[in-house]
Amino acid sequence: MSISNPPLALSAAVAAALLLSACSTDIPAESGDPAPSAAGSASAAASDEHPAEEEGQTEVAALAPRAVLTYDGGVMTVDTESGEGVATAEMDGFLRVSNAGDGRHVMISTGEGFSLFDTGLIAQWHGDHNHYFVSEPALTDETVEAPEPGHVVVHEGKTALFSDGTGAITVMDSEAISDGEISEDEVQEHSTETAHHGVAVPLSSGELLLTQGTADARDTVQVLSPEGDVIAETTDCPGVHGEAAAEPTAEGDVVALGCENGPVVYRDGAFHKVAVEEDYQRSGNLFGHHASSIILGDYKVDADAEKERPTRIGLFDTLSDSVTTVDLGSEYWFRSLARGADGEALVLTYDGQLNVLDEETGDVIHEIDVVEPWEEPEEWQSPGPIVKVGADGFAYVTDAATQQLHVIDISAGTILDSFDLPETPTELAVVTGDPEAPSEDDHEDHEEHED
């Protein structure tokens, strides 16, 4: 791994440029108290002094989630409580954005690799509670060089970056980047046998799940021990693409991966095949929830289609290795899917509705009219509607046609706010200050401090 300093300029956004019809919002500003980081715990133990503001920081009572959106020419950050623009960063090329795992940073994928972007939301642990600070978002000097940067996976307190161009895998503690630095002595480096469009998942046991293949074909998923030995493997996953973690069992992590003959599930130290009726069944986009055994996925069945536009989704049970399909009666695309705070399956369809489904039964709980009817663009890199769920439990939906960002109360089935944007959004990430996928120990520590 090497770290470089990309020559990218950051400029404060003019409030009038992003200021939207700032109606009041019911979004709770309270961010909750995530478990302390190791550094935070040590600091709190050493001193009872009130955390001090650093240069450029302002202490606040609570954190309002921030949306980070890419567009043709840069990155914009929006306060999702007020709708005000916080800052823009000018960047060239096609940009992808992914949560970095610590609740503060995101990874911007560029032609050079993964660049670390600071959203300016800071939660500092102090004894048995947090203090909150905000600062102006900024592109940091940290870049993990990765030709053809691909999947960013956050799982159980770890963040894994996959380079499609080399097969290199970089794994780090999600907390370790909270200071805005990626130190070479804080990361683990791995590599696949050949370069391919792949994915890696760091498991809570210290093992690593990864795909193997070539640029032309891939059908193998392995689990490696910390020493690099293969301890589990399947070759029955043609076209392997996409991953999602489900609720773990007593034996450890549960991870599903999409294939072209039905998904495979890694559970209890072995791979299991999900039984599907079709000879060809591709679910390349999967979404899990830490407290649910069900994985939401797209459901494609036409091997000859140049671009299949399905109306069915799959609810894959990772304990019984079975699937329930639901026909929504309207098409969707890969950016349409997400999971709610209580495990609900979310799907934004061509008719403009955000469908909220019970993941266990497949019953539709809400049909929320969010955007005007739309269709998938010809090129997947082109702007189109996006659905994301923040650690705060609200859904965020972009509308490329109207240049808007909508905030959805999933449980109530209502739109809380709609904000105008100065640019057409291409990709979206939402940060709240809380880690996106804390480790098991962090979950336990957090529960101890809930009251």
BATOR-870029 format. One record per residue (C-alpha): x, y negated, z. Coordinates in pm, 1 decimal, always signed. Layout:
BEGIN
u:X&v:Y&w:Z
...
// end
This chain:
BEGIN
u:+0.0&v:+0.0&w:+0.0
u:+119.7&v:-350.8&w:-70.1
u:-25.4&v:-685.2&w:+25.1
u:-36.1&v:-978.0&w:-212.1
u:-156.3&v:-1336.5&w:-202.9
u:-408.0&v:-1399.4&w:-483.1
u:-401.8&v:-1756.6&w:-618.7
u:-767.5&v:-1830.6&w:-552.9
u:-902.3&v:-2165.3&w:-439.6
u:-1162.7&v:-2205.4&w:-165.1
u:-1391.0&v:-2508.2&w:-156.7
u:-1666.4&v:-2604.7&w:+88.1
u:-2010.2&v:-2583.6&w:-68.2
u:-2200.3&v:-2904.7&w:-98.9
u:-2508.9&v:-2864.6&w:+115.5
u:-2733.8&v:-3017.0&w:-148.8
u:-2613.3&v:-2765.0&w:-403.8
u:-2725.8&v:-2468.4&w:-199.9
u:-2985.5&v:-2626.2&w:+21.0
u:-3301.6&v:-2451.3&w:-41.5
u:-3653.3&v:-2526.8&w:+47.1
u:-3556.5&v:-2482.5&w:+410.5
u:-3878.1&v:-2360.5&w:+559.5
u:-3873.0&v:-2229.4&w:+911.4
u:-3781.1&v:-1867.9&w:+965.4
u:-3875.9&v:-1598.4&w:+1209.4
u:-3543.8&v:-1419.1&w:+1171.6
u:-3402.9&v:-1361.7&w:+1519.3
u:-3066.1&v:-1531.4&w:+1548.3
u:-2954.5&v:-1304.1&w:+1830.0
u:-2682.7&v:-1071.4&w:+1704.0
u:-2666.3&v:-824.7&w:+1991.8
u:-2353.9&v:-720.9&w:+2177.3
u:-2142.8&v:-469.3&w:+1988.6
u:-1906.3&v:-255.8&w:+2188.5
u:-1571.0&v:-416.4&w:+2269.0
u:-1274.6&v:-357.2&w:+2045.3
u:-957.2&v:-220.7&w:+2199.7
u:-796.6&v:-562.7&w:+2170.0
u:-1101.3&v:-731.0&w:+2316.5
u:-1116.1&v:-490.7&w:+2610.2
u:-749.2&v:-540.2&w:+2688.9
u:-787.5&v:-916.0&w:+2672.7
u:-1090.7&v:-910.4&w:+2899.5
u:-912.1&v:-690.4&w:+3151.6
u:-613.9&v:-923.3&w:+3160.4
u:-809.0&v:-1245.7&w:+3206.6
u:-1148.8&v:-1370.8&w:+3313.7
u:-1099.3&v:-1699.5&w:+3131.2
u:-1370.0&v:-1813.1&w:+2893.0
u:-1265.3&v:-1737.4&w:+2532.3
u:-1139.5&v:-2057.6&w:+2375.9
u:-1228.3&v:-2196.6&w:+2035.9
u:-947.4&v:-2165.8&w:+1788.9
u:-878.8&v:-2427.6&w:+1524.5
u:-1162.0&v:-2436.6&w:+1273.1
u:-1402.6&v:-2243.8&w:+1497.6
u:-1720.3&v:-2363.6&w:+1668.9
u:-1881.5&v:-2174.9&w:+1956.1
u:-2252.7&v:-2100.0&w:+1910.6
u:-2520.1&v:-1935.6&w:+2123.9
u:-2576.9&v:-1654.4&w:+1872.4
u:-2484.6&v:-1554.9&w:+1518.3
u:-2715.4&v:-1589.2&w:+1219.2
u:-2649.3&v:-1329.5&w:+946.6
u:-2462.5&v:-1447.4&w:+639.6
u:-2516.0&v:-1321.3&w:+286.6
u:-2212.8&v:-1295.5&w:+59.5
u:-2307.6&v:-1301.0&w:-308.4
u:-2087.2&v:-1271.2&w:-613.9
u:-2164.0&v:-1453.9&w:-938.0
u:-1992.7&v:-1526.5&w:-1267.1
u:-1706.6&v:-1742.6&w:-1142.7
u:-1688.1&v:-1677.5&w:-773.2
u:-1836.9&v:-1589.8&w:-437.3
u:-2095.0&v:-1784.1&w:-236.8
u:-2186.4&v:-1746.6&w:+129.5
u:-2534.9&v:-1833.3&w:+256.8
u:-2672.6&v:-1866.9&w:+609.4
u:-2979.7&v:-1641.0&w:+597.2
u:-3153.1&v:-1818.9&w:+884.0
u:-3149.5&v:-2169.6&w:+737.0
u:-3086.1&v:-2089.9&w:+371.1
u:-2798.5&v:-2337.5&w:+366.2
u:-2486.2&v:-2273.7&w:+165.2
u:-2179.2&v:-2236.3&w:+384.1
u:-1898.4&v:-2216.6&w:+127.4
u:-1800.6&v:-2103.3&w:-221.6
u:-1480.0&v:-1942.4&w:-342.4
u:-1382.8&v:-1960.7&w:-707.4
u:-1273.9&v:-1623.1&w:-845.4
u:-1241.0&v:-1493.9&w:-1199.4
u:-1357.5&v:-1168.0&w:-1350.6
u:-1627.3&v:-918.4&w:-1258.1
u:-1650.1&v:-910.0&w:-879.3
u:-1793.3&v:-641.5&w:-652.7
u:-1853.4&v:-688.7&w:-280.2
u:-1871.5&v:-431.3&w:+1.2
u:-1894.1&v:-452.8&w:+378.1
u:-1550.6&v:-401.1&w:+532.3
u:-1691.1&v:-239.5&w:+845.8
u:-1606.6&v:-484.9&w:+1124.0
u:-1916.6&v:-703.7&w:+1084.4
u:-1708.3&v:-1008.0&w:+992.5
u:-1522.3&v:-930.6&w:+670.2
u:-1615.3&v:-800.7&w:+325.5
u:-1402.0&v:-648.6&w:+52.0
u:-1407.6&v:-824.4&w:-284.0
u:-1307.1&v:-586.3&w:-563.5
u:-1109.7&v:-756.7&w:-838.6
u:-881.2&v:-642.9&w:-1116.3
u:-589.7&v:-639.3&w:-871.1
u:-750.7&v:-445.6&w:-587.1
u:-950.6&v:-504.6&w:-270.4
u:-928.7&v:-861.0&w:-137.6
u:-1030.6&v:-928.8&w:+221.9
u:-1286.1&v:-1209.6&w:+258.2
u:-1363.5&v:-1366.4&w:+598.1
u:-1731.8&v:-1460.4&w:+633.3
u:-1664.9&v:-1670.4&w:+944.2
u:-1885.0&v:-1476.3&w:+1189.5
u:-1686.4&v:-1402.7&w:+1505.9
u:-1800.2&v:-1199.7&w:+1808.0
u:-1542.8&v:-1199.1&w:+2088.5
u:-1586.3&v:-954.2&w:+2374.6
u:-1550.6&v:-1098.0&w:+2726.3
u:-1592.0&v:-860.0&w:+3019.1
u:-1942.7&v:-725.2&w:+2963.4
u:-2073.6&v:-960.6&w:+2695.5
u:-1983.8&v:-1140.3&w:+2375.5
u:-1903.4&v:-1500.5&w:+2295.4
u:-1988.7&v:-1613.2&w:+1942.3
u:-1801.2&v:-1844.4&w:+1709.8
u:-1844.6&v:-1950.8&w:+1349.0
u:-1595.1&v:-2083.4&w:+1099.3
u:-1592.7&v:-2166.4&w:+730.9
u:-1575.6&v:-1856.2&w:+511.8
u:-1242.4&v:-1808.3&w:+341.9
u:-1059.8&v:-1569.4&w:+116.3
u:-771.0&v:-1432.7&w:+321.0
u:-422.1&v:-1361.4&w:+189.5
u:-475.8&v:-987.9&w:+231.5
u:-516.2&v:-766.7&w:-75.0
u:-481.3&v:-390.2&w:-92.7
u:-345.4&v:-333.5&w:-440.0
u:-559.5&v:-76.4&w:-620.6
u:-585.7&v:-41.2&w:-999.1
u:-954.8&v:+0.3&w:-1082.3
u:-1081.1&v:-41.6&w:-725.4
u:-1377.9&v:+184.9&w:-662.1
u:-1577.6&v:+298.9&w:-361.3
u:-1552.0&v:+136.6&w:-18.2
u:-1683.8&v:+374.9&w:+250.1
u:-1741.7&v:+276.1&w:+612.5
u:-1798.6&v:+567.3&w:+850.1
u:-1760.0&v:+614.9&w:+1226.8
u:-1532.5&v:+315.9&w:+1281.9
u:-1313.6&v:+382.8&w:+976.4
u:-1297.3&v:+210.5&w:+637.1
u:-1174.9&v:+396.9&w:+327.6
u:-1077.9&v:+234.3&w:-3.0
u:-1050.5&v:+443.8&w:-321.3
u:-847.5&v:+344.2&w:-627.6
u:-995.9&v:+502.7&w:-940.1
u:-687.3&v:+407.1&w:-1138.8
u:-441.5&v:+605.7&w:-926.2
u:-643.7&v:+826.1&w:-690.3
u:-485.8&v:+646.7&w:-393.8
u:-690.4&v:+635.4&w:-73.0
u:-634.0&v:+378.0&w:+200.7
u:-794.6&v:+444.7&w:+541.9
u:-791.8&v:+200.7&w:+832.8
u:-968.4&v:+136.3&w:+1161.3
u:-1251.2&v:-103.8&w:+1081.5
u:-1172.1&v:-300.8&w:+1397.8
u:-812.7&v:-346.8&w:+1290.2
u:-908.7&v:-597.2&w:+1021.6
u:-1111.3&v:-819.9&w:+1254.7
u:-812.2&v:-1053.4&w:+1284.6
u:-805.8&v:-1097.9&w:+906.8
u:-488.1&v:-899.5&w:+855.3
u:-418.5&v:-557.6&w:+705.9
u:-95.8&v:-430.0&w:+856.5
u:+83.9&v:-141.2&w:+688.0
u:+138.6&v:+27.8&w:+1024.6
u:-238.0&v:+30.0&w:+1088.4
u:-340.5&v:+223.7&w:+775.2
u:-317.4&v:+580.2&w:+654.2
u:-247.5&v:+651.4&w:+290.1
u:-366.0&v:+957.8&w:+101.1
u:-391.6&v:+1052.5&w:-264.2
u:-590.4&v:+1286.1&w:-486.4
u:-417.5&v:+1522.2&w:-728.7
u:-509.9&v:+1308.5&w:-1031.4
u:-673.5&v:+972.7&w:-1088.9
u:-1050.6&v:+977.5&w:-1133.6
u:-1366.7&v:+794.6&w:-1030.9
u:-1383.1&v:+934.1&w:-679.8
u:-1469.6&v:+875.1&w:-318.8
u:-1326.6&v:+950.7&w:+25.6
u:-1497.4&v:+969.1&w:+365.1
u:-1294.9&v:+958.3&w:+689.5
u:-1459.4&v:+1198.5&w:+935.0
u:-1486.5&v:+1144.6&w:+1310.4
u:-1271.3&v:+1455.7&w:+1366.6
u:-974.8&v:+1290.6&w:+1195.9
u:-1026.6&v:+1501.5&w:+883.8
u:-1078.5&v:+1348.4&w:+540.1
u:-1347.5&v:+1441.6&w:+287.5
u:-1254.5&v:+1357.9&w:-72.2
u:-1330.4&v:+1441.6&w:-432.4
u:-1088.1&v:+1595.1&w:-681.8
u:-1105.0&v:+1573.6&w:-1059.9
u:-976.8&v:+1397.7&w:-1368.2
u:-1087.0&v:+1103.6&w:-1578.0
u:-1277.6&v:+1351.1&w:-1796.9
u:-1437.8&v:+1585.1&w:-1543.6
u:-1479.6&v:+1626.2&w:-1169.0
u:-1655.7&v:+1901.0&w:-975.9
u:-1455.6&v:+1955.8&w:-657.6
u:-1504.0&v:+1826.2&w:-303.6
u:-1256.1&v:+1907.9&w:-27.2
u:-1208.2&v:+1844.2&w:+341.8
u:-845.6&v:+1802.1&w:+447.9
u:-704.8&v:+1845.0&w:+796.2
u:-497.3&v:+1560.1&w:+944.3
u:-193.8&v:+1755.9&w:+824.0
u:-326.8&v:+1762.3&w:+466.5
u:-439.1&v:+2127.4&w:+453.0
u:-762.4&v:+2216.9&w:+269.8
u:-1004.4&v:+2348.2&w:+534.3
u:-1324.6&v:+2343.8&w:+325.5
u:-1391.6&v:+2322.4&w:-48.4
u:-1662.6&v:+2349.7&w:-310.2
u:-1628.0&v:+2342.7&w:-688.1
u:-2004.8&v:+2351.8&w:-742.4
u:-2055.9&v:+1978.1&w:-782.7
u:-2024.4&v:+1880.0&w:-1150.4
u:-2004.1&v:+1506.6&w:-1208.2
u:-1966.5&v:+1441.7&w:-835.5
u:-2057.8&v:+1082.4&w:-759.8
u:-2179.5&v:+896.3&w:-455.8
u:-2187.3&v:+989.4&w:-88.7
u:-2392.3&v:+926.5&w:+222.8
u:-2365.1&v:+1030.7&w:+585.7
u:-2662.3&v:+1169.4&w:+776.2
u:-2720.4&v:+1227.7&w:+1146.5
u:-2436.4&v:+1446.9&w:+1274.7
u:-2496.8&v:+1790.8&w:+1426.1
u:-2339.3&v:+1920.9&w:+1745.1
u:-2055.5&v:+2050.1&w:+1523.6
u:-1972.3&v:+1713.6&w:+1370.6
u:-2031.5&v:+1492.8&w:+1068.8
u:-2286.8&v:+1560.8&w:+795.2
u:-2212.2&v:+1414.9&w:+450.1
u:-2403.5&v:+1458.0&w:+123.2
u:-2259.3&v:+1404.5&w:-224.6
u:-2441.7&v:+1370.6&w:-554.0
u:-2385.7&v:+1624.0&w:-833.9
u:-2546.6&v:+1704.3&w:-1168.4
u:-2703.1&v:+2030.0&w:-1041.7
u:-2834.8&v:+1904.2&w:-708.2
u:-2637.6&v:+1754.1&w:-417.5
u:-2396.5&v:+1935.3&w:-188.3
u:-2396.1&v:+1884.9&w:+188.0
u:-2094.5&v:+1918.5&w:+415.9
u:-2225.7&v:+2040.8&w:+750.8
u:-2082.6&v:+2243.7&w:+1038.5
u:-1749.0&v:+2287.0&w:+864.7
u:-1881.5&v:+2421.6&w:+532.6
u:-2045.2&v:+2309.2&w:+208.8
u:-2410.2&v:+2389.7&w:+136.1
u:-2599.1&v:+2347.3&w:-191.5
u:-2934.7&v:+2169.3&w:-197.6
u:-3190.9&v:+2379.3&w:-382.4
u:-3348.7&v:+2192.7&w:-676.5
u:-3589.0&v:+2322.3&w:-940.2
u:-3415.3&v:+2167.5&w:-1240.2
u:-3101.2&v:+2295.7&w:-1414.4
u:-2986.3&v:+1933.9&w:-1443.2
u:-3054.5&v:+1707.3&w:-1147.4
u:-2831.7&v:+1406.9&w:-1084.3
u:-2841.0&v:+1195.6&w:-769.1
u:-2539.5&v:+969.0&w:-800.3
u:-2663.0&v:+705.4&w:-555.5
u:-2724.4&v:+827.0&w:-201.4
u:-2820.2&v:+642.1&w:+117.4
u:-2810.5&v:+778.7&w:+469.2
u:-2893.3&v:+675.3&w:+824.8
u:-2699.3&v:+764.7&w:+1139.8
u:-3014.1&v:+888.1&w:+1319.7
u:-3181.3&v:+1076.5&w:+1032.9
u:-3109.1&v:+1410.8&w:+869.0
u:-3268.3&v:+1282.4&w:+547.4
u:-3067.9&v:+1131.8&w:+259.7
u:-3239.1&v:+903.3&w:+7.4
u:-3124.8&v:+940.2&w:-350.9
u:-3214.3&v:+861.5&w:-709.0
u:-3355.9&v:+1157.5&w:-904.7
u:-3252.7&v:+1199.9&w:-1267.4
u:-3339.7&v:+1512.7&w:-1466.2
u:-3271.1&v:+1433.9&w:-1833.8
u:-2920.1&v:+1544.6&w:-1927.0
u:-2955.4&v:+1402.2&w:-2279.6
u:-3078.7&v:+1056.3&w:-2183.7
u:-2841.8&v:+773.9&w:-2272.1
u:-2984.9&v:+577.5&w:-1980.1
u:-3251.7&v:+753.8&w:-1779.8
u:-3492.9&v:+532.3&w:-1588.2
u:-3656.2&v:+757.9&w:-1328.3
u:-3972.2&v:+690.3&w:-1132.4
u:-3910.5&v:+968.3&w:-879.0
u:-3677.7&v:+949.4&w:-579.5
u:-3540.3&v:+1237.9&w:-374.2
u:-3552.4&v:+1276.4&w:+4.3
u:-3284.1&v:+1537.0&w:+72.1
u:-3297.2&v:+1723.6&w:+403.2
u:-2937.6&v:+1791.4&w:+509.3
u:-3041.9&v:+2052.9&w:+769.1
u:-3261.0&v:+2271.1&w:+546.9
u:-3077.5&v:+2190.3&w:+220.0
u:-3409.5&v:+2110.3&w:+54.4
u:-3564.4&v:+1811.7&w:-122.5
u:-3896.2&v:+1630.8&w:-128.5
u:-3958.3&v:+1415.6&w:-436.3
u:-4185.1&v:+1111.7&w:-448.6
u:-4308.5&v:+956.0&w:-773.5
u:-4342.3&v:+581.0&w:-724.3
u:-4506.1&v:+525.4&w:-1061.1
u:-4253.0&v:+259.9&w:-1160.3
u:-3885.4&v:+270.2&w:-1255.5
u:-3590.0&v:+149.1&w:-1048.3
u:-3210.7&v:+126.8&w:-1078.4
u:-2905.8&v:+202.7&w:-865.4
u:-2918.4&v:-130.0&w:-680.5
u:-3282.9&v:-68.1&w:-577.8
u:-3220.9&v:+171.9&w:-288.3
u:-3149.5&v:+115.8&w:+81.9
u:-3236.8&v:+244.2&w:+430.3
u:-3420.7&v:+55.9&w:+703.0
u:-3314.7&v:+25.6&w:+1066.6
u:-3545.7&v:+312.1&w:+1165.0
u:-3444.8&v:+529.6&w:+870.3
u:-3717.6&v:+413.7&w:+631.2
u:-3648.1&v:+470.9&w:+261.2
u:-3656.0&v:+145.9&w:+62.4
u:-3696.4&v:+132.2&w:-316.0
u:-3747.8&v:-180.8&w:-528.2
u:-3933.1&v:-82.5&w:-846.1
u:-3983.9&v:-247.6&w:-1186.8
u:-4329.1&v:-368.9&w:-1082.4
u:-4161.2&v:-603.3&w:-833.7
u:-4261.9&v:-412.4&w:-521.7
u:-4035.5&v:-313.7&w:-236.8
u:-4166.6&v:+30.1&w:-140.4
u:-4111.2&v:+129.0&w:+223.3
u:-4145.4&v:+504.5&w:+276.7
u:-4142.0&v:+733.5&w:+576.6
u:-3829.7&v:+936.9&w:+508.3
u:-3968.8&v:+1250.5&w:+673.2
u:-4300.7&v:+1272.2&w:+488.4
u:-4245.6&v:+1055.2&w:+181.2
u:-4559.5&v:+857.0&w:+265.1
u:-4555.8&v:+494.4&w:+150.8
u:-4582.6&v:+266.2&w:+455.9
u:-4566.5&v:-72.0&w:+279.0
u:-4574.2&v:-201.0&w:-78.4
u:-4435.1&v:-552.9&w:-58.2
u:-4461.0&v:-782.6&w:-361.4
u:-4117.6&v:-944.1&w:-360.3
u:-4012.8&v:-1029.7&w:-716.9
u:-4178.5&v:-1059.5&w:-1055.7
u:-4183.2&v:-745.7&w:-1275.5
u:-3836.0&v:-676.1&w:-1415.4
u:-3630.6&v:-423.6&w:-1610.8
u:-3281.5&v:-286.5&w:-1571.6
u:-3026.3&v:-478.5&w:-1783.5
u:-2845.9&v:-292.6&w:-2059.5
u:-2509.3&v:-331.2&w:-1886.7
u:-2489.3&v:-226.4&w:-1521.1
u:-2249.8&v:-514.7&w:-1448.4
u:-2517.7&v:-768.1&w:-1545.6
u:-2724.5&v:-941.6&w:-1276.0
u:-3040.8&v:-770.3&w:-1158.9
u:-3239.8&v:-730.3&w:-835.9
u:-3047.9&v:-598.0&w:-535.2
u:-3167.6&v:-453.9&w:-203.7
u:-2948.9&v:-451.1&w:+109.2
u:-3025.6&v:-400.3&w:+477.2
u:-2816.0&v:-581.9&w:+735.0
u:-2713.4&v:-457.8&w:+1077.6
u:-2992.8&v:-685.3&w:+1203.6
u:-3249.4&v:-448.6&w:+1047.7
u:-3392.9&v:-692.6&w:+792.6
u:-3392.5&v:-628.4&w:+418.8
u:-3238.3&v:-878.7&w:+179.1
u:-3349.8&v:-883.0&w:-184.7
u:-3201.3&v:-1092.3&w:-463.0
u:-3393.1&v:-1198.5&w:-772.5
u:-3153.7&v:-1271.6&w:-1057.5
u:-3434.6&v:-1404.7&w:-1278.5
u:-3534.4&v:-1683.4&w:-1037.7
u:-3197.7&v:-1719.5&w:-857.1
u:-3350.6&v:-1648.1&w:-517.1
u:-3271.1&v:-1456.3&w:-199.7
u:-3563.5&v:-1306.9&w:-6.8
u:-3557.0&v:-1194.9&w:+358.0
u:-3795.3&v:-908.2&w:+443.8
u:-3929.5&v:-786.1&w:+776.9
u:-3936.1&v:-413.9&w:+699.9
u:-4150.6&v:-299.6&w:+991.9
u:-4414.0&v:-569.4&w:+932.9
u:-4401.9&v:-539.4&w:+553.4
u:-4377.6&v:-916.3&w:+505.1
u:-4148.9&v:-1170.9&w:+342.1
u:-3998.8&v:-1396.6&w:+608.9
u:-3825.9&v:-1643.6&w:+381.1
u:-3727.7&v:-1712.7&w:+21.9
u:-3426.0&v:-1926.7&w:-60.8
u:-3311.9&v:-2077.3&w:-390.4
u:-2953.8&v:-2012.1&w:-501.1
u:-2735.5&v:-2236.7&w:-719.6
u:-2594.1&v:-1940.9&w:-916.1
u:-2727.7&v:-1613.2&w:-1051.0
u:-2625.6&v:-1340.5&w:-801.9
u:-2458.4&v:-1023.9&w:-926.6
u:-2376.2&v:-840.0&w:-604.1
u:-2470.2&v:-879.8&w:-237.3
u:-2340.3&v:-791.0&w:+109.6
u:-2484.1&v:-901.6&w:+445.4
u:-2282.2&v:-941.1&w:+765.9
u:-2418.5&v:-1007.0&w:+1114.2
u:-2114.6&v:-997.5&w:+1341.8
u:-2195.2&v:-638.4&w:+1445.0
u:-1986.2&v:-350.9&w:+1301.2
u:-2168.7&v:-177.8&w:+1015.8
u:-2073.7&v:+175.1&w:+1126.2
u:-1916.9&v:+179.1&w:+1473.6
u:-1745.6&v:+491.4&w:+1602.4
u:-1922.5&v:+739.3&w:+1828.5
u:-1737.1&v:+597.4&w:+2129.8
u:-1852.6&v:+247.9&w:+2035.7
u:-2214.2&v:+370.4&w:+2018.7
u:-2182.8&v:+508.8&w:+2372.3
u:-2015.4&v:+195.5&w:+2507.9
u:-2283.4&v:-21.3&w:+2348.4
u:-2561.6&v:+181.4&w:+2510.3
u:-2400.3&v:+127.8&w:+2850.6
u:-2427.9&v:-250.4&w:+2807.5
u:-2772.5&v:-274.2&w:+2646.0
u:-2936.8&v:-402.8&w:+2962.1
// end
